Amino acid sequence: MDRFLGKEVQGSLLGKPEEQEQSTEEGATLGDDKGHTRKRPRRDPPGNAAHLAGPSWRHIRAEGLDCDYTVLFGKTEADEIFRQLEEKVEYFTGALARVQVFGKWHSVPRKQATYGDAGLTYTFSGLTLSPKPWIPVLECVRDRVSGLTGHTFNFVLVNRYKDGCDHIGEHRDDERELAPRSPIASVSFGACRDFCFRHKDSRGKNPHRKLEVIRLQLAHGSLLMMNPPTNAHWYHSLPVRKKVLAPRVNLTFRKILPKK
Ligand SMILES: O=C(O)CCC(=O)C(=O)O
């Protein structure tokens, strides 16, 4: 999971997102939780009917990109979860809160923590680490996501952005440790932030294709399901937004393969 320390964002992605759903090679731009058009995720988990009574979903589709977005927690519940996350999550310090880029050490521009099942290990910054044991607030969010989607998760990466200067650069969650064909569930609390997808062929100064960046806004209490093969084809980032003054905590629930 060295990509926790992913490259910092290459240029800011400006433009105010509109509130509409698109599914196109040209890219999509989405707003917050208004204007839902379809009622349930396209990929219904077999044998699990929980989604039928669940919230409305936005479906974000482009070439090789398959994501579903909903607001999972109402304001009161999301406020309480955010409060507990702020109180209970213990973030990395010292060497784990630093990143080496081209031989130079920098502070990671956000705080990070990992929690998960006993016995799991993962690679972080060249070290083999164990996640901290689950705490109730993380179990509660994990179980809500599982109940709604039918997917189970054994690991969560917590990213805390103190304000809009904290960010995460473009990267893919494509580590070998992740169970193949398993989605990543991203749940956000606190400040609403822009979140961008860029196709792997559209990166750099002279990209050989020009697929548009897909911009979303991840609202307080929202869930973004990043389904395969999204991470194989698209990089994602949370760019700097200097006007954002409030903190945000993001949880990405994953399924990690146990080491043999
Ligand atoms: O904070 C976010 O929404 C993004 C987190 C992220 O990119 C990741 O955990 O891989």
Ligand as a Chemical Component Dictionary entry (heavy atoms), coordinates in Angstrom:
data_LIG
# 
_chem_comp.id                   LIG 
_chem_comp.type                 NON-POLYMER 
_chem_comp.pdbx_formal_charge   0 
_chem_comp.three_letter_code    LIG 
# 
loop_
_chem_comp_atom.comp_id 
_chem_comp_atom.atom_id 
_chem_comp_atom.alt_atom_id 
_chem_comp_atom.type_symbol 
_chem_comp_atom.charge 
_chem_comp_atom.model_Cartn_x 
_chem_comp_atom.model_Cartn_y 
_chem_comp_atom.model_Cartn_z 
_chem_comp_atom.pdbx_ordinal 
LIG O1 O1 O 0 -10.276 11.218 0.975  1  
LIG C1 C1 C 0 -10.691 10.718 -0.063 2  
LIG O2 O2 O 0 -11.831 10.861 -0.464 3  
LIG C2 C2 C 0 -9.738  9.923  -0.916 4  
LIG C3 C3 C 0 -8.992  8.860  -0.185 5  
LIG C4 C4 C 0 -8.217  8.011  -1.126 6  
LIG O3 O3 O 0 -7.942  8.402  -2.237 7  
LIG C5 C5 C 0 -7.786  6.687  -0.749 8  
LIG O4 O4 O 0 -7.997  6.283  0.408  9  
LIG O5 O5 O 0 -7.225  5.992  -1.604 10 
# 
loop_
_chem_comp_bond.comp_id 
_chem_comp_bond.atom_id_1 
_chem_comp_bond.atom_id_2 
_chem_comp_bond.value_order 
_chem_comp_bond.pdbx_ordinal 
LIG O1 C1 DOUB 1 
LIG C1 O2 SING 2 
LIG C1 C2 SING 3 
LIG C2 C3 SING 4 
LIG C3 C4 SING 5 
LIG C4 O3 DOUB 6 
LIG C4 C5 SING 7 
LIG C5 O4 DOUB 8 
LIG C5 O5 SING 9 
# 
